[in-house]
Amino acid sequence: YFATKDEYKRSVPGRIIGLTKDSDDDPALRMALQTREQHIKRDRATSNICTSQVLLAVMAGMYGVFHGPKGLKEIAINIHKKTAILERNLTKIGLKQHNKYFFDTLLLDGPTDKIKKIAELNKINFNYINENKFSISLNETTSVKDVQKIVDTIAKALNIDLFEIDLNNSTNRFPDQLKRDSKFMDSEIFNKYHSETALMRYIKNLERKDLSLTHSMISLGSCTMKLNAASEMLPISWAKWNNIHPFVPLNQARGYQKLIKKLEKQLNEITGFSGTSLQPNSGAQGEYAGLMVIRAYLKSISQEHRNICLIPSSAHGTNPASAVMAGMKVVVVGTDKHGNINVDELKEKATHYKDNLAALMITYPSTHGVFESSIQKITETIHSNGGQVYMDGANMNAQVGLTNPFIIGADVCHLNLHKTFAIPHGGGGPGVGPICVAKHLVPFLPNNPIINVSSNESIKSISGAPWGSALACVISYGYISMLGAKGLRSSTEFAILNANYIKNRIENHYDILYTGEKGRAAHELIIDCRSFKSNGIEVMDIAKRLIDYGFHAPTVSFPVPGTMMIEPTESENIEEINRFCDAMIHIRKEIDECAETETNNLLKNAPHTMKMIMQENWNYPYSRQKAAFPTSYVLENKFWPSVRRVDDAYGDRNLICTCEPIESYQ
């Protein structure tokens, strides 16, 4: 979680949820301040410097919902009480405790070598600061029995007779002025769901508001919303994977070490590179890490003055902001009518900046949904002018098993494990954006100040933990290991096949903006919706109407305004893809029935909520059935949107920073 003053809200990274209202003036929540995003601000964006750990935020939120203010206070009192009991009993055996005030952590003197030896035999880890100091932190899972075990362990290390700990209550060990008397968590949500069944139903109620893969395909272009199979997800619920500290001694995490090394080897083989760092926690963080590795390498060969980064207009949206964060100057290269990089312009600019050229950032296939036919010539041009090639791996789902970044001439790439390798997006996280590098860049991979994972030449840590979101990596390891080389290649082939099948089915109804030189798309395609303005229809109207058909809209107005980018992935069967195509073709016919001067139509009024359909007075020039049940499939599998079209500007003006009642914002 991140908080700041109101004056800085437009520079805050990450996701901000704003309160707005829909067409019926009903309250609705939406992601606010989209102008911070990388597809709008480009090199001035702030949203790409963090990874939204949404799944973890949901868990933390539901922890608060279940316990509520009373439960959390009771937990805190118990933690503090046990910590005070532990302090009193440790001072009995002669240990000095340095913290005058504390809540859950004690700082103690003691012979750490002796204590560590006995503690590890008893499967206890303390925080060893130096040879004479260590600290102990407790939490709500620590029982009185655990406190007794801690005291016994330290007593054994000091050759002191064991004794039963004194459990008498102790006064608070923090200043009176820090004692909280004000109320907190007053919202009804935190004071209502305190049984497991009640909480389960509340979570299910929220889940029903989400149009997810359990309903239909999510063809968000550039997002690769593939299936997260149960077989890959199951191990992350096992305690031996999920209940381990990121800085546990390595000899206590041999299983993790084996898995991490295998996964790094797998990713090396997939990319053709020599080294991998799993540390970056998002794709954008991977971009930044890769560029910093390039800068460290250039410095090692006395070329640190190189700071120009060429970025095609077809590159992924986060690239410019990452380059600026890495201290580089961005120079944009245009594209041709096929969506490919303008090779002549690239050569001209590479030559012009040859004395200061640091890198080219290129997405392959491009965000325009095509394979760059001259990709190897492009990378050769950069190398001949002293630069390195960074390949954005956002579209790696179209490469695995068919080609790789090394073959095309890249020096470093990042991968999105939450795209290509089946980690859930979960509304925005947790993401994992490892970087893979060629042999000459391996020494510069990011290190960690506590656990050495690289070399003396490495860049500083990119995230707090040495292997980033290590638990999420278990999913990708399972995905790769179970599919194997043949399965991975097959997945890529089906992803490309599915995109081109959609292209062939709808191209007589929608203009395909870009195709390769052979008239094909890669793993995604862009349809041009700008011509529908003559009917009074915008691309957003099509997106909203798709909800009535039971589909999450594809990516809208990125990378080209007024267009829609469709990526089916390999996860969908022919029946689902046909259903999506049928919906798009049906909507195209509805567009033909619209007139620029008449806004009371199916698309402008979409999506249609249950509240609308149930109204006694129906003041629309079409039937309720056509509005809410446009196909027979929808009649049996209806997803009801919670709100109608929302007021974006209102939402940007009304950010929710506390859990006050909705009425207080009206």
N, C-alpha and C positions, 0 to 999 in steps of 0.2 A: 504494500500500500504506500501511496505517496501523497503528501499534502503540502499545500503552499498557500500564500496569500492570494487574495482575489486578483491583485494587479498582475500576477504572473501566470494566470490560468491559461492564457493563449500560448504559452511556451512550454506547458507541462507535457512531458512524454507520457506515452501510455494512453489508456482508454478512459474517457470521462463520460459518465452517463448523465444526461440532462433530462429534466422533466419537460414534457411538451404536451400538446393536446392534438386530438385527431379531428377529422372533419365534422364529427358530432360534438366537439368540445369535451370529449371524454379524456381523462388523463392518460398519458402514454410515456414510456421511457424509451430513449434512443441514445446512440452514441453521438456525442456532441463535439463541436469545434473541429469538424473534419478538415478545415483549412490547414491544420497542423500536419496533415498527412503527406507522405512522400510523393503521392501522385499529383499533388497540387503545388506544394512549396518546393518540391525537388531538392535542390542543394541546401535550402534553409529549413528543411523539415526537422522536427524534433521527435516525432513518434517512432522513429526507427532505432532509437538508442536503447530501447529496452525490449524485453520479451514479456508479453502479458501472460502471467501464470494463472490463467483463469480457472483451471480445474482446481488448483491449490487454493485460490481465493474462495471458490465455492465451498470447499471443505472447511476452510476457516470460518466462513460465514455461517454455515450450518452448525458448526460447533457452538457459535455464539447464540444461534436461534434455539438450539436444544437446551443449553444450560441457562440462558437468560442472565440478567444481572445478579439475581440471587445465587444462582448456581456458580457463576464465575467468581463472585465474592467468596463463597464457601470454599471453592477450590484454592483461591489465593490464600485464605486464612490457614487452610490445612498445610499448604506448601510452606508458608512462613513458620508455622508452628513446628513442623518437623525439622526445618532448618535450624531453628532456635534450640530445639532438643539436641540436634546433632552437635551444635557448637558447645553447648553446656557439657556434654559427655566427652567431647574431644579435649576440652580444656581440663577436664578431670584427670586425663592421662598425660597432661603436661604440654600439649600443643598450644602454641600461641596463635590466636586468630586476629588478623590485622584490620578487618573491616569493622569500623565503629558502628556503621549502619549497614544493614543488608536486608534483602528480601529472600532470595533463594540461593545465594552464592557466598561461600566462605573462602577466605584467603589465609592459608595456613603455613606455618613453618614446619619442616620435618625432613628427614633424610629420604629424599625422593627415590633414590635407587632401591633402598630396602623396601619402601612402601610399594613401589611399582611391582617388584618381583612377587610379593605376597598377593597384591591386589589382582594381578593378572591370573594367578593361580585360582583365585576365587571369581574369575570372570567379571571383574570390576575395572573400569577405566576412570582415572582421575585426569585432571588437566595439569601436567607437570611443566611448571614455568622455568625452573632451573634446578640445580642440585639441592637447593635448600627450601624451595617454595613450591606449593601446589595448591590448586583450588578444587572445590567440590560444588556442584550445582544440583539441586533437587527439582523435581517436578511433581505433577499430580499423580503420576504412576508409582512414585516412591512410597513404599509402605513402611510402617513401623518396623516390620521384620527386616526390610532393606536397611533402615537406619542402624539397627542392631548389627547387621552384617558388616556395614562400613566401619563401625566402631571396633568390632572384633578383628577385622582385617588389619586395621592400623595398630591396634594393641599387639597383635601377633608380630608385626614388623618391628615394634619397639620392645619386644620381649616383656610385655606387661600382662599380668593375669587378666583373664576375661571376666567380665561382670555384666549383670543385667542393667540395661540403660535406664536412667531416670526419666520418666515420662511426665513429670510435673509441668504444668503450663508455664509459659514464660511471657513476659511483657513484650510488646512490639519492639522490634529492633530497627525502627526507622523513625525519623524526626516527626514530632507531632504535627508540624506544619505541612507535612506531606500526606497526612491522613485525609482521605477523601470523604466529605460529607454530602457533596452534591449528588443528585441523581444522574444515572446514565442508562443508556439503552431503554428509553421510555417507549419506543415504538411498540405497537401491539404485536408485531412479528416476533419480538424477543421475549414476549410474556405470554405466549399462547401454546407453543408446541413442545411440551416437556415430557411427552411419552414417545416411545419409539414408533408406535403406530401413527400417532398424530404427526410426527415429523415426516414419516414415510409418505403419508398422504399429501402433506404440504409440498414436499419435493416433487411428487408425482404431478401435482397440480401445476407446478412451474414447468415441469418437463413437457406437459401437454401443450404449452404455449410455443414450443420450439418445433419448427419444421426441420426435421433431421433426416439422416439416412434411414431411419426406421420407417419413414413415410415414403420417401422417393429419392431419386438421385439428386445430388447437389453438384451442378456443373459449373462451379465458380472457376472461371479461367484464371490461370496462374496460381491457383491454390491447391490443386490436386487433392480433392476431397474423396480419397479412396476409402474402402472398407478398412476398419481396424478390427481384424478378426479376433474372436474370443480366444483362440489358441495362443495368440501372441500377447494378449492382454492378461491372461490368467496369472502368469508368474509374478506380476507386480503386486499382487495381493498377498503374496507369501511373505511372512515376517522376516525370513532370512535375507530377503532382498530389500524390503522397504523399511526395516527397523534397524538401520545401521548409520552411524554418524559419518559424514563425508571425510573427517580427519582421523578416523579410527586407525590405529597402527596397521600397516600394510599386511603384517603376518596374520591379522585377524580378518582379512578381507581377500583371501587367496582366490575364492570363487569369483568375486568381482574382478580381480586382476586378470584372471584367465579369460573371462568373458570380454573385458575391455580390450585386451590384446588381440583376441580373435576378431572382434568387431573392427578394430583398427586395420587389421590385416585384410579383412573382407572389403573394407572401403578403399584401401590401397589398390586392391585387385580390380575393383569396379571402376575406379577412376584412372588407373594406370600410373598412379603416383607412388612416391617412396615413403611418405610419412603422413600421419593424420593426428590432429588434435581434436578431442571431443569436448573441449572446454567451452566454446561459445554456446550461449543459451538461446540464440535465435539466428535466423538467416542474416539479419542486418548486423548482428554482433559478429557473425562469421565474416561478413564483408569487411568490417572494420579490422578484425584480426588479420585477415589475409593481406590487406593493404599495409598494415603495420609490419607484417613479416617482410613484405617487399621493401619497405623503407629501411628496415634493419639490414637487409641484405645489401641494398645500395650503399648504405653507410659503411658496411664492411669492406666494400671495394672502392671506397673513397669517391662515391658518386651521390653523396647525400644531398647535393644541390638539386637533384632531379625531383621535381614536384608537380609536373603536368600530368593530369590524368584524362585521357580521352574516353568519352562515354557516348556511345551511339544513342540517338533519340529512341531507339527500339529496345534499349536496355531496361532491366527491371527498375521499378520506381525508387527503391531505396539507395541505389548506387550513388547518385550525386551527393546525398547527405553524408554517406559513409566516407566518401573521398574527402569532403571538406573536413570532417571530424579527424581524419588521418593527416591533416595538414597539407592537402594537395589542392591545386587549382583545377577546376573542371573546364574542359573544352569539349563542346558537344559536336558530334558528327551526325549528319543527316542520313536518311534512308532513300532508297529508290522506290519505284512504283510497285515492286513485288514485296516490299517490306524488308528487303535486305539492306545491309550497311552500304552506303555510297562509297565504294572502294576508292574511286578517284579522289574524293574529298578526304578520305582517311589517309591516303598516301601523301596528299598535299600537306595536311596538318601534322602528320608524323615527321615529315621532312622538315617542316618549318620549326617544330619544337624539338628537333633531334638532340640538341644539347641539354635540354631539361626534361625530356620525356621520361616519366617514371613508369607509367602503366596504361594499359587499355583495360577497361571493364566491359566485358561483353557477355550477354546472355545467349545461351545456345541450347536448343533453338531459341530464336528471339521471342520477345514478348508479343510480337506480331503474329506468332504462331507458324513461323517458317524456319526451315533449316537454311543457314547461310551457305550458299553454294561455294562461296570463295573463302570459307573460314580459314583454311590453311594459309592462303596467300595473305590474309589479314594478319594472322599471328606472325608470319615471317616478316611482314613490313614493320611490325612493332619491334621485334627482336633486332632487326637490322639497324634500327634507329636507337638502340640502347635501352629500350623499355622492357617491362615484364607484362605478361598477359594474365589478367585475373578473369576467370570464368564464373559467372553467377550460376549457381546450380539450381535455381528455382524451377527450371524446366528439365531437370535431370531425368524425369520419368519418361522422356522420349529418347534417352541415350542408353540406359543400362542394358548391357549385353549386345548392343549394336555398334556402338562407338564409345569413346571416352575422352575426357578433357586432355589427357596426354597426347592422344592421337591427333587431335585438332591443333595442338601446339600451345596449349595453356601451360602456365607455370604454377598456378594455384587456383583452387576453386573451393567454394563452400557447398555443402549439401544441406538440404532441409529434410531432416529425418521425419519431421511432422508432415512432409508432403510425400516424397518418393518412398520413404521406408516406414510408412504406416503408423507412426505415432499420432494419436488423436490431436486434432486442432483444438477441440473443446472450447470454441468461442475465442481462441487466441492463445492457447498455451496449455501445457508447457512446451515450448519449442526447443529444438536442439539443432544447432547450425555448425557442425564440425567443419574444419578446413583440412583439405588434403593438398599436399605440396610436392613439387619435384625435388629431386635429390639435393640440389644446391640450396634449397630453402629449409630443409629439415632442421638444421641447427637453430633456426630462429623461431620455431614454434613456441607458443606461449608457455611460460613456466608457472609455478605457484610458490609463494613465499614460505609455505609450511612443508609441502611435500614436493620434492624435486621431480619434475616430470619431463624436463627438457635438457637444455645445456647452458653453459655460461654465456652464450651469445643470444639466448632466447629473449623475446620481448616479455614485458611484464604480464602478469595474469590479466585475462580478459573478464573472467567471472570469479566469484568467491571460491568455488570448489574446484579442485584440480581436474576433475573429469566432468564438470558441468552438471547437468541433470542426469546423473548416472543411472538412476532407476528407470528413466524413460528409455535409455539405451538398451535395456533388456528387451523391449518390444521390437526394436529394429534388428537386434541380434536374432530373435526368434523368426522374424519375417524373412531375413536373408537366409538363415540356416535351413528353414523348412522348404523354401522355394528352390534353393540351389541355383546353379548357373543357368540351367535349362528353364526353370520356372521364372527367373528374373527376366530373361530375354523374352519369354513368352508374354509376360506382363507388359513389357514395353511395346511389343508388337500389337497386342490387343488395344492398348491405350491409343496408339496411332490409328489403328483400324477403326476403332469406335468413332474417333473424331472425324475421319474421312467419310465414314458411313453417314454421320449426321450432315456433313457438308453436302454429300450427294443427294440426301433426301430433301433438304430445305433450300438448296441453291436456286431453284426455280421460283421461290417465294421471297427470298431475302438475298440481297447482294452480299457476296463474300468479299470482304475488304482486301485481304491479302492471300495469295497462294504462292507456293514455290514455282520454280521455272517449269515444273512438270504438271502444274495445275493442282497440286495436292497441298494439304495442310500437314502440320506436324501432329502434336498430341492435342492441340486446341485450335479453334478457329474464331475469327472475328466477323460478325455480321454488321452491316451498315444500316442503321435505322434513321439516318438523318433525312432521307427523302420523304418519310412519313409526316413530316411537319406540314406538308400540303394538306394532310387530312386532320391537322390539329393534334397529332399524336407525337409524343416524345418517347425516347427509349425507356424512361422511368415508368411510363404508362404500361408498356409491355411487361416490364419487370413486376409491377404490381398485379397485372392481370394473370400472370403465371401462378400467383398464389392461389387464385380461384381454381386453377387446374391441379393444385396440389404439388406445385414445384417451387423450390427455392430459386430465385432468379440467378442467372449467370452473372458474372462480373459486368458492371455497367460503367460506361464512359471511361474505361481504362484499357489500354493505353491511349485510346483515341476517343475524344468526346463524342457523344451521340451514337456510340456503338455498344455491342454486347459481345463479350468474350466467353466462349463455351468450351469447357474441358470435361469430358465424360469420365475419364480414367478407364482403367481396365476392369473395374469392379462391377460394371453394369452389364446385364444380359441383354439380348436383342429385344426382348419384350419391353423392358423398361426404356430402352433407347427409342424404340418405336413410339411408345406412349408420349415421350417428351417431344419427339418430332411431330407427332399428330397434334399435340397442344400448340406448338409453334405455328404450324400450318393453319390450324383453326383460328388462332389469334390474328394471323395475317388476313384472313377473310373478314374478321371483325373490323380490322383497320380500314378495309375497303368500304365498309358501311359507315365510317365516321366522316364528318365534315368539319372543316376548319372553324366554321362559325357556330357549331353546335357542340357544347362541352358536356351535355347530359347524355353520356354514352357509356357502354360497357367498360371501356378502358380507363376513361377519366374517373369513373366512380370506383374502380377496383382499388383494393380488394373489398369484397362484399362480406361483411361480418354476419354472424347469427342475429345480432340485434337489428341489422338492416332488414334481413329476410323476414323477421318476425313482426315487423311494423304493420299495423293495421292498414295504414294508408301507404300505398305503393305508387310513388310519383315518378316513375321512370318509364321510358319508352321501350322497355323490354321486360320479359317475364322474370319472375323469381327463379325459375328453373334455369333459364339461360344465364342468369347472374351467378348462381351458386353451384349449379350442377351441370356444367356445360357438356360433360360426357357421362356415359353410363358407368365408367370406372369410378369417377368422382362420387357418384351417387352412393356407391358401396364403400368408398374409402375417403370420406371427406375430412379435410383438415380445415378447422375454423380459425381464421386469424383473430387475434384478441382485439385489435384496433383497426380503424380505417387509415387512410392516408394521413400522415402526421405533418405538423407545422414545424419545419426545420429551423426557421429563424427564431421562433418562440423557444425552442429547445436550447439553442445556443445562448439565449439570454437567461435561462433558468437552470443553472447547474445545481444538482443536489449534492451538498457536501455533508449533510447530517440527515438523520432519519426522522425528521419532523413529519407531522401529518401532511398529506398532499394538499389539504385545504389551505394550509398556511402559505402555499406558494401561489395561490390563485388570486 
